[in-house]
Amino acid sequence: MMEIIIVLSMMLFVLMLGLMMTPSPSFESESNSIQTATDLINSGKESEGRSMLAWLAKQGNSEAAIVLAEFNKESADWSMFMLGSDTVPNSKHWTVAEDKFEELLTKNALDGDIEAQERLGEFYYQRPKYDKTKEKALQWFEKAAENDNPSALIKLGSHYYNLHMNEEPNSTSSYASKARTYYERAYHLGELESDYVDMLLKGIGGEANILEAEKILIGLAEEEKYAQFDQLELARHYSEATYLPKDIDKARYWYERALKSSENSSYIQLQYADFLISYSDQDADIIQAKAIVEQYIGEWNVFALSTLAKMHATGQGARKDALAAAMYYELVAKSPYEEHFEARDKALSQLRSYEKRQVQSMVDHYLVKNPIPDEVQAEMDMDFARFIITGGEVSGPDKEDLIRTLKRLAFTGHSLAVKLLPRLYASMNQTFDSLVWQKVALESDTTILGYDKEAEYHFEQQADKLPQEQRQRLEEESKAFIILVKEGTI
């Protein structure tokens, strides 16, 4: 028995030694394999050829992946996705992937592939390196749109809608008219862009068409899956009557449909509670609204606080108390939305000076007993950053405090903080720091779909203008921050 074991051990040793000494395939042998696979496919032996290519692709051979993409539709979709993300099948960065991606898309687009025409337009639209003026992008979108590609129509509509919003605020602008035309064609082909409904309601790019907008909104709200927020939007349209005729019964119907669809969404429940407080005088409704608010008030939910403030202001569901209402509105205004500021200012404007001091004391006391949870404070900080970026007026010291807060959040894994920091620095005219965090945002984004080609291009354009010394410092600082951000995300 012992002899058998010794013999087997020696055989295993020889086998392992042979495997260790076997040379790994060279680049030349892989190239020969690709040619062999191609020959097999061209001679009618597609299964064998594709299997060989698939094996090579899984080993990380990018050339094999490209060849496979040219022969097989299913493999093509997968390989094209990888190329669009600058990666080869083993997910490593490949510097010439974009050129290959453009080459394959162009070939397919010229062959009449409508989807490829739309994707080629998107390729150029997202990459100023290849198309600074977006001229080629729009040409390919138009080509796909001629063949009734809804996605291309929506992209054209969005392009002109954004131009209208940024350059021609007049609702009758040519950009608005083009956007509406493209959106309308896409809608009739079964694809809806939400901006189209907005244009119909407000008369942007043409005459207002309230009936058509209402029809679309009802159609969206009637969908069985994921319709709760469309139902909520329709309910608000009927209750607020900004565009649609005011109809409280219809509003209530759609609020309750949204509640039924939402699976206990706190946001929708609190919107319904606010509606009941605002529009109902039935005791049962007020009791229901109060119960909803009490359910969430302990979670530092600003919507619950806002509804509670309204309850004290109106006396619906709570004692009428102007000071309590002002206190809750002051707490709500810690989340920087225009409507929160307006509600707070209106409540405070009705008080005397000594009452305002009382309110501030009540706020301080409330915060001691009910401190803001870290996760809620983080969301408020994010909202505050957005507020500044979009033009909100705050003091310099407040901005600096927010910078420190967002950096702390970024280093603990908050990807949104990473993305907001470069924009916040830019709003403060701190170009170098903005570039550092642009670099961090680009390289710390681990999601393939999040890879922002346009942002990468604009970063390089700005960074190339820096003196060599500053460019070196940018690389060093961003590298250190990237490590900290990635460690915080793990």
C-alpha positions, 0 to 999 in steps of 0.5 A: 500500500505504501509503495502505491502511495509513493508511486502516485505521489511521484506521478503527481509531482511530475505532472505538476512540474510539467504544468509549471514548465509549460509556457503560457500562450504568447501574444502571437499564438493568441493572434493565430488562434483568432485567425483560426477562429475567424477562418472556422466561422467563415468556412461555416463552422460557426459554433467552433469559431465562436467558442474559441473567440469566447474563450479568448475574450474571457481571458481578457483578449480585447481583439477576440471580443471585437471579432466576436462582436462582429459575428454574433448579435448577443455577443455584440451587445455585451462587447459594445457595452464593455467598449462604451465603458472603456473596458475589455471583458476582464474589466481592465481599462483599455485606452483604444476602446473608444476608437473601436467603439466608434468604428463598430457603431459607425459600420453598423449605422452606415449599414442601416442599423437604426439602433446603432445610428441612435447609439452613435449619436449618443456616443458623439453627444457624450464625447466632446473629444470626438464632436465639440459642436455636437454636429455629428451627434445631431446628424445621427440622431436625425438619421435615426429619427427619420426612421421613427426611433423614439429614443433619438426623438427624445434625445433631440427634444431634450437637446433643444429643450435645454437650449431653450431653458439656457439661452431662450427663456421665451416660451415661443422660442424656436428651440422650444418649438423644435423640442415640442415637435420631437417630444410629440413624435416620440409620444405618438410612437409610445415614448413619453418625456416628462418635459413634454407634459410640462410644455403642454401645461405651460404653453411652451413651444406652442399653445397650451393644451390642458386637455391633452396634458390631463389625458397623458397624466391620467394615462400615466396614473392609471398604469398598474406598476410604479404609478404612485408618484404619477398619481401623486402628481395628478392629485397635486394638479387637481388640489393646487389648480396651477394648470388643471381645474381645481377639483378636490374630489378628484385630488382625494381620489388620486391621493388615495390611489397613490397611498394604495400603490405606495406600500407605506411610503412615508413621503406619500402618506405625509403629502396626503396628511397635508392635503387633509389638513389643508382641504378637509373639515371632517373630524375623521380626516383630521384624526387620520392626518394627525395619526400619520404625522405623529407616526413620523415626527420622531424621525426628524422628517421635515414633511411631518414637521411642516404638516405639524406647523400647518396644524398649529397655524390653522388649529386643525388637529392641534391647538392653534398656536402661532409660536409653535407653528413658527418654531416648527417652520423654523426647524423645517427651514433647516432643509433649504427649500424656497417654500420652507423659507417662505413659510417660515418668514410668513409665520415670523412676520406675524410675531412681535420681536419678543415673540421671535426671541421666544421662538428661537429659545423654543427651537434651541430647546427642541434641538437639545431634546430632539437632536438631528440624526446624523443621516438626516443632517447629511441629507440637509447638508447635501440639500444646502450644497445644491441650494448654493450651487443653484444660486442660493445666497449664503455667507462665506463662512457658511460655505466654508463650513459646508465644504468641511462637512461635505469633505467629511461625508465624502471620506466616509463614503457619500458619493453624492458629496464627492459629486457636489464638492467640485460644483460647490468649489466652482460656485466659490471661484476656487478653480484649483480645488474644483479640479481636484474634486472633479478628478476625485469624482471621475476616478472614484466612481466605481460604477461603469455606467457612471463614467462621465465622458463629457465631465472627463473632457472638460476636466482635461481642458481645464487641467491642461491650462494649469502650470506644470507645478500646479498640475503635479500638485493636482495629481498628488492631492487628488490621488490622496483623496481618491484613496480616502474616498474609496476606503470610506466606501468599502 
